[in-house]
C-alpha cells in the first residue's frame, strides 16, 4: 500500500531515546508540491508523529504548507486524544491556523519570512502571538531575513528576525530574546546547556 514503510510511533520513540534527540519532526502536511505523498499518506504519518510526541512528551515540529484547514482539523481532533507539545515551525500560514495552534497551547516560530517586504499579513499575525508562545528560528539554510536575504541562512541571522518581532510587539530586543529563550528551554526539556 501507499503508506507502507511509514515510521510507527514506537519506532519514532525508539529513535528519540538518543540523548541528542530533543524533539520529533519536522512533519506535517504540505500540499504545495505535486510530487509529495498523497494527503492521506501525509495525514497517517503525521498522526504517527503526533502519537510519538504525545507518548514521549517531546515537542513536535510541525510543517504546514497550503494545508491550513486539514492541519486545523487534525490538531483539534488529535488534541482531544491527549495533549502533545508542538511548534508551528517556520510559520507562514493564515490567522485561523495561528489562533487554533495558540488556543491548543502550541507555539509559533517565526523565520526570516516575517522580515520580507510582502509579509504584511504574517507581521499582523505575529503582533497577536503572546510572547509566552513565540519562538524564532532560521530554517537554515533557507529564508535568510532582511537585510541578508539571498544569502544562505545561518543561526547568527536570527537576530534580524528577533529585531523585527520586537518592533511588531512594541518591546525591546532583549525582551524578545528573554522570552524566546525561556520558551525554547521550557519546551525542549532534553536540551542540556
Secondary structure, 3 states (H helix, E strand, C coil): CCCCCCCCHHHHHHHHCCCCCCEEEEEEEECCCCCCCCHHHHHHHHHHHHHHHHHHCCEEEEEEECCHHHHHHHHHHHHHCCCCCEEECCCCCCHHHHHHHHHCCCEEEECHHHHCCCCHHHHHHHHCCCHHHEEECCCCCCCCCCCCCCCCCCHHHHHHHHHHHHHHCCCCHHHHHHHHHHHHHHHCCCCCC
